[in-house]
Amino acid sequence: MKNCLCVVFFLLICFTRPSYAGLPAVPLKLHQALYVEGPENNQPSGLTQWNGSLFTVSDKHDDTIFQLRLEQDRAAMVPFLSLDIPKPTEMSYTRDCDFEGITSNGTGTFFIVSEAFFRILSVDSQDHSASWITPSLKSKGKAAGLFRKNNAYFEGIAFTGPGTFVLCAERQPRGLVEVDTRFSPPAVTAYSSDSTRFHFKEGRSPDFSGLHWEQDRLYVLERNAYVVSRFSRNGERFVEGPGWSYRHIVMRPEYQYSDMKYGKAEGLCMDQQFIYIILDNNDIPRAADRTDRRPLLLILKRPAQAQNS
């Protein structure tokens, strides 16, 4: 009888947790879900934390870093820094930067990745100065087989130490680009990372859409699988490890958007208590209220074992 009960318990675990390559993805618990109010067409893209506050950028507002002020029933996306961005010298025409990720060094400097320019922008929060700290990284990525699909270029950035960063290429194939700006020109290592243990619904490509760095580990937002996964270094590359799932949360009727063909998460950061994920709904209305087109910020309880693992 004892053996039978063990088998039943095991089967219940398998069927109540999404399973990827035989391993369960730990379902995250929702602490709070806040709709994001801000400028028209705000479309947040990227997320970072500094000095106890959350910050984001928008791929539709090139001139601003926004702070997310958390209130009881909403998150207010308010301008924090106005940017005067120098145009890259090789650009002979004006185009949008298309910011797709933001990170910080913990002492007041932000770093933003531009999908249009394939560069990293450094922004000082004290004097508001902005400067490009890399040349275009497009050729390095293309040489590694990345950036094959139009509009599927850089999608996230993580500060990993003085002068060093990891960036992610979105999809088809997805990949990682490690940059060390202490060298001139910067040292760049790029590689594809399409291999995954997680399930991506038919018609969805494995993708990366956000990064967070902590204690020598890289946490990655795998948007189309609704998973936050942990990558660890194996030799010269980062490789995918266990993950935590938030699918059961975004699929609740009250949080669904009218078009759920693809995942919508665009930014990730974490602290000792919570995992923060911001969704860019691309102005698509909520399924439960077609007049509501606000993005969504998820504040998820961080699993205890994830704090030191």
C-alpha positions in Angstrom: 0.0 0.0 0.0 2.8 2.4 0.9 4.4 1.8 -2.5 1.1 2.5 -4.3 0.7 5.8 -2.4 4.1 6.8 -3.5 3.3 6.1 -7.1 0.1 8.1 -6.9 1.8 11.0 -5.3 4.5 11.0 -8.0 1.9 11.0 -10.8 0.0 13.9 -9.2 3.2 15.9 -9.2 3.9 15.1 -12.8 0.4 16.1 -13.9 0.1 19.2 -11.8 3.5 20.7 -12.8 4.5 21.4 -16.3 7.2 18.9 -17.2 10.1 19.7 -19.5 12.5 16.9 -20.5 11.3 14.9 -17.5 12.0 17.7 -15.1 9.3 19.8 -13.4 9.3 23.6 -13.8 8.5 24.9 -10.4 5.3 27.0 -10.6 5.8 30.5 -9.2 3.4 32.0 -6.7 1.8 35.4 -7.5 2.4 38.1 -4.9 0.9 41.0 -6.9 -0.2 41.9 -10.4 -0.2 45.5 -11.3 -1.4 47.1 -14.5 1.1 49.7 -15.8 -0.1 53.2 -16.4 2.1 55.8 -18.2 2.6 57.7 -21.5 0.5 56.8 -24.5 1.9 53.7 -26.3 4.3 53.1 -23.4 5.2 49.5 -24.4 7.8 48.7 -21.6 10.8 46.7 -22.8 13.3 45.7 -20.2 13.5 45.9 -16.4 16.1 46.6 -13.8 16.4 47.5 -10.1 18.5 50.2 -8.5 18.3 51.9 -5.1 15.2 49.9 -4.2 13.2 51.0 -7.3 12.3 49.4 -10.6 13.2 51.1 -13.9 12.3 50.3 -17.5 12.7 51.7 -21.0 10.3 51.7 -23.9 11.0 50.8 -27.6 8.6 53.7 -28.4 10.2 56.4 -26.2 13.9 56.7 -27.0 14.5 59.8 -24.9 13.5 58.5 -21.4 14.3 56.1 -18.7 11.2 55.4 -16.7 10.7 54.6 -13.0 8.0 52.2 -12.0 6.3 53.5 -8.9 4.4 50.7 -7.3 1.0 51.6 -5.8 -1.8 49.5 -4.3 -3.6 48.9 -7.5 -1.3 50.0 -10.3 2.3 50.6 -11.3 2.9 54.2 -12.5 5.5 54.4 -15.4 6.9 57.9 -14.8 9.8 59.7 -16.5 13.0 59.4 -14.4 15.8 60.6 -16.8 15.6 62.5 -20.0 18.2 61.4 -22.5 20.2 63.4 -25.1 21.6 60.5 -27.1 24.4 61.0 -29.6 23.8 59.5 -33.0 26.3 56.8 -33.9 28.9 58.4 -36.2 28.3 55.9 -39.0 24.6 56.6 -39.1 24.0 59.2 -41.8 20.2 59.3 -41.2 17.9 59.5 -38.3 16.3 56.4 -36.9 14.8 55.2 -33.6 17.1 53.5 -31.1 14.5 50.8 -30.4 15.6 50.2 -26.8 15.0 46.5 -25.8 16.7 46.1 -22.4 18.1 47.9 -19.4 20.5 47.0 -16.6 22.4 48.9 -13.9 25.7 48.6 -12.1 24.3 49.3 -8.6 26.0 52.7 -8.3 23.8 54.9 -10.5 24.9 54.0 -14.1 22.3 52.5 -16.4 23.2 50.5 -19.5 20.6 50.2 -22.4 20.8 48.0 -25.4 19.6 49.3 -28.8 18.2 46.8 -31.2 18.4 49.2 -34.1 22.1 50.2 -33.5 23.3 46.8 -32.0 25.1 48.9 -29.3 25.2 49.5 -25.6 24.4 53.0 -24.3 25.7 54.1 -20.9 23.7 56.7 -18.9 24.9 58.4 -15.8 22.0 59.0 -13.4 23.8 62.0 -11.8 24.7 64.2 -14.7 22.4 62.5 -17.2 25.2 62.1 -19.7 24.8 59.4 -22.3 27.4 57.7 -24.5 27.8 54.6 -26.6 30.4 52.3 -25.1 30.5 49.7 -27.9 30.6 49.9 -31.7 27.9 47.9 -33.5 27.9 44.3 -32.4 26.0 43.2 -35.4 28.9 41.7 -37.4 30.1 39.6 -34.3 26.6 38.2 -33.8 26.1 37.4 -37.5 29.4 35.6 -37.6 28.1 33.3 -34.9 24.9 32.6 -36.8 22.7 35.1 -34.9 20.5 38.0 -36.2 19.2 36.0 -39.2 15.6 37.1 -38.7 14.5 40.7 -39.2 13.4 42.4 -36.0 14.7 39.5 -33.9 18.0 41.0 -32.7 19.0 42.1 -29.2 16.3 41.7 -26.6 18.0 41.9 -23.2 21.1 42.9 -21.3 22.7 42.1 -17.9 25.6 43.9 -16.2 27.9 41.1 -14.9 30.8 43.1 -13.5 33.0 46.2 -14.2 32.9 46.7 -18.0 31.3 43.3 -18.7 27.9 42.4 -20.0 25.8 39.6 -21.4 23.2 40.4 -24.1 20.7 38.0 -25.6 19.6 37.6 -29.2 15.9 37.0 -29.4 15.2 34.0 -31.7 15.7 31.9 -34.8 18.2 31.3 -33.4 18.3 32.7 -30.0 21.7 33.2 -28.5 24.0 35.0 -26.0 26.6 37.7 -26.7 29.3 38.3 -24.0 31.0 41.7 -24.1 34.0 43.0 -22.3 34.5 46.7 -22.7 37.7 46.8 -20.8 39.4 46.0 -24.1 39.7 48.3 -27.1 37.9 47.3 -29.2 35.6 45.4 -26.8 36.2 41.6 -26.6 33.0 39.8 -27.9 32.0 36.2 -27.7 28.8 35.2 -29.4 27.0 31.9 -29.7 23.6 30.4 -30.4 21.7 28.7 -27.6 18.6 27.1 -29.1 18.9 23.8 -27.2 16.3 23.7 -24.5 14.6 21.4 -22.0 11.4 23.4 -22.0 8.3 23.0 -24.1 7.5 25.6 -26.7 4.0 25.4 -28.2 3.9 24.5 -31.8 4.5 27.5 -34.0 6.6 29.3 -31.3 10.3 29.5 -31.5 12.6 29.1 -28.5 13.4 32.7 -27.5 15.1 35.0 -25.0 13.5 38.3 -23.9 15.1 39.3 -20.6 18.2 38.7 -18.5 19.2 39.1 -14.8 22.6 38.5 -13.3 23.2 37.4 -9.7 26.0 35.5 -7.9 27.7 34.3 -11.1 24.5 32.9 -12.5 22.4 34.2 -15.4 18.6 34.1 -15.1 16.9 34.2 -18.5 13.3 35.0 -19.5 12.2 32.4 -22.0 9.1 34.2 -23.1 7.4 31.7 -25.3 7.7 28.9 -22.7 6.5 31.2 -19.8 9.6 30.3 -17.9 12.4 31.9 -16.0 15.4 29.6 -16.3 18.8 29.6 -14.6 21.9 29.4 -16.9 25.3 28.4 -15.4 28.7 28.6 -17.1 30.0 25.4 -18.6 33.4 26.0 -20.0 33.3 29.1 -22.3 29.5 29.2 -22.5 26.4 29.5 -20.4 24.0 26.5 -20.5 20.4 26.2 -19.6 19.4 24.7 -16.2 16.3 24.5 -14.1 13.4 26.9 -14.5 10.3 28.3 -12.8 7.0 28.7 -14.6 4.6 31.6 -14.6 2.3 30.2 -17.3 -0.5 29.4 -14.9 -0.6 33.0 -13.9 -0.7 34.8 -17.3 -3.3 32.3 -18.5 -5.8 33.3 -15.8 -8.8 34.9 -17.4 -8.3 38.2 -15.6 -4.7 38.5 -16.9 -5.1 37.2 -20.5 -5.0 39.6 -23.5 -7.2 39.2 -26.5 -4.3 37.7 -28.5 -2.2 35.1 -26.7 -0.5 33.6 -29.7 2.9 34.5 -28.4 4.3 35.3 -25.0 4.5 38.9 -23.9 7.1 39.1 -21.2 9.8 41.7 -22.0 11.7 42.3 -18.9 13.1 40.5 -15.8 14.8 41.3 -12.6 15.0 39.8 -9.1 15.8 40.5 -5.5 15.9 38.4 -2.4 12.1 38.2 -2.1 10.6 38.6 -5.5 10.9 38.0 -9.2 9.6 40.9 -11.3 8.4 40.3 -14.9 7.0 43.1 -17.1 4.7 42.3 -20.0 4.5 44.4 -23.2 1.1 43.8 -24.7 1.9 45.9 -27.8 -1.3 47.8 -27.3 -3.4 44.7 -27.5 -6.5 44.9 -25.2 -7.2 42.6 -22.3 -9.6 39.7 -23.0 -11.8 40.7 -20.0 -12.0 44.4 -20.9 -11.5 45.5 -24.5 -11.1 49.1 -23.4 -8.1 48.3 -21.3 -4.7 48.2 -23.1 -2.3 48.6 -20.2 0.8 46.4 -19.9 1.2 44.2 -16.8 3.8 43.9 -14.1 4.0 40.6 -12.3 5.5 40.4 -8.8 6.2 36.8 -8.0 7.4 35.2 -4.8 10.9 34.0 -5.2 11.3 30.3 -4.3 13.4 29.9 -1.2 15.8 27.5 -2.8 16.3 30.0 -5.7 17.9 32.6 -3.4 21.1 30.7 -2.9 21.0 28.2 -5.8 
